[in-house]
Amino acid sequence: GRAGGIGILAAMAAVDGIVAETVRAGALAGIAGSSVLLFAVGATVGAAIAWASLKGDDPGRVGGALYAADLVGGAVGALLASLFLVPAFGLIATAYLVALWTLAALPLAETGAA
């Protein structure tokens, strides 16, 4: 139910916050550290798509639409972050902004809109 969606969004925000903190602390150690964080992000996105697919009449259509939105959002987000946000605010502040943006989606899960 809604608790599952809220939990998934909270986990996404937590992963974003962990990324910001590990970058700030200089603890992101090469490929190994990056791989663990990328795995965590991928797992939360996959969980969000699976959770949302359970809510519709056609899980394939819902999951496919969300996956497409994730791909487009990832491309737009990468361009936005690399061209504007990181140069303007720095890597750490941008990571915190992403965590806050994810937390801002929590009310959507509470209302069932997410």
N, C-alpha and C positions, 0 to 999 in steps of 0.2 A: 504494500500500500504506500501511502504517502511517506511513512517512516523510512521505507527503503530508499525512496528518492532523496529524502533529506539526508540520509546517511551517506549516500553516494556523493552528493554535492559537497557535503562536509568533508568527506575523504579527499575529494578533488582539491578543495581549498587547503586542506592540511598538506597535501603533496606540494602544492604551489608554495606554501609557506616554508616547507622544508627545503625546497629548491632555493628560495631566497636566502634562507639562513646558511645553507651550506656554501653558497656562493660568497655571501658576506664574510663568513669565517675562513674562506680559502680552503675549505675541506673537500671540495669537489675534485676528486683525484682521478683525472684522466678518463679513459674509456670505462674502467670498472665502475666508478662512481656515477658517471653519466648513464651507463647501461641500467643500473639499478633504478635510478630516478625515471628514466624513460619507460621502463617496465611498469613501474607504479602508475605513471600517467596513463599508459595504454590499458592497464587493468581497470582503472576507474572509468575510463571512457567506454570500454567494452561492457562493464557492469551497467552503466547508465543506459546504453543502447538496449541491452537485454531486458532491463527493468521496464523501460518504456514500451518495448515490444509486447510485453505481457498485458498492457492496458488496452490495446486495440483489437478490432475484429480481425484484421489481417496483419499478423506479426511480421511477415516478410516485407510488406509495404511500409509499415512503421519503421522497422529496423533499417531498411534500405534508405528511406528518406532521412533518417537521423545520421546514418553513416555518410551519406552524400553531404549533409549539412556540416558534419564534422570535418570532412575533407576540404570543403570550401572555406569554412571558418578557420581551419588550420593554415591554409594558404594565405588568406587575407590577414590573419593574425601574424603570421611570419613576416609578411611584407610590412605591415603596420609597425610591428615591434622593431624590425631591423632598420627601417628607413626613418622612423619618426620617434618612437618611444625611447629606445636605448640611446640614440644620440642626444635626445633632449633631457632625459632623466637619469640615465645610467642603467646598468644591468640590474643592480639590486633593487632600485626603486621600481623598475618595470616589473620585476618578479613579484614584488609586493602588490603592485597594481593588479596584476593578474589574479592573485589570491583574493583581493577585495572584490574584483569583478565576479569571481566564482561565488563568493559569499552573497553577493547581491542577487544571485539567482535562487537562493533558498526560499524566498516567498513564493516563487513560481511552483516549487515542489509542494509547498504547504497547501496551495490552492488547487493542486492537481493539474495546473497548466503546463508543467514541465514534463 
